[in-house]
């Protein structure tokens, strides 16, 4: 999911019924982590298709958990207008449309590719008339987003160059009494057992340690406690909880592909910080033609956490 891009903001592109066209965060993707060489830059911008595929797989595998978050938001009434900040390929957008059938969503992202895919999905799902896409770099300027009752930001807030400024902008954007839902993942999901692969046990944990060091330098707000910052911007925190995710391969046929694409990105992030032996083990796991391919493992599981803050604008 991206909320920041190299191109200058441009006017929104509104969907209309009958216009045929075809997502996250993750946001992404940093749908799970904040990949970057600078404060909020993404080294994978050259791989838009791969990034979008991970966002789509994330949506497919974690759909039930996303739906559970939208179902338990402390809303006083169903919203009519929702803004999805850093919408990616539409994971949150479509979950919110399903949860609130009377609502329309303004989906904001800096990636033209992600917004194009989101529009195509909206057409396929028959909800194009309920979606408006806005391409914008929110670190530079905020476009006109009307006055929503709900703002949703999943795996996107930690990319902001000035989070306090963004929180104040969201506060001003919401209607009085409106709700701001911030959803963040604890980090990159884990997929392998601790003793895997057999020739290099603990490979995934070593990768995570290297990734954490990388992101501590380049994405300092990843893993932040958003509660104090939300309160400082004037919000009242009405819900704060952490949801544990543990899904084995039997949960979805997409788990294997999700693990493959995610670990490909993990390898790219930590390649300079692993031994030759670890990288060779990675390559065997990621070789789809190899009998050792991760696609052939029956012991995969998606293990991660999502933390949710629901904050209300004071009247």
Buried (B, 14 or more C-beta within 10 A) or exposed (E): BBBBBEEEBEEBBBBEEEEEBEBBBBBBBBBBBBBBEEBBBBBBBEBBEBBBBBBBBBBBBBBEBBBBBBEEBEBEEEBEBBBBBBBBBBBBBBBBBBBBEEBBBBBBBBBBBBBBBBBBBBBEBEBBBBBBBBBBBBBEEBBEBEEBBBBBBBBBBBBBBEBEBBBBBBBEBBBEEBBBBBBBBBBBBBBBEEEBBEEBBBBBEBBBEBBBEBBEEBBEBBBBEBBEBBEEBBBEBEBBEEBEBEBEBEBBEBBBBBBBBBBBBBBEBBEEBBEEEBBEBBEBBBEEEEEBBBBEBEEBBBBBBBBBBBBBBEE
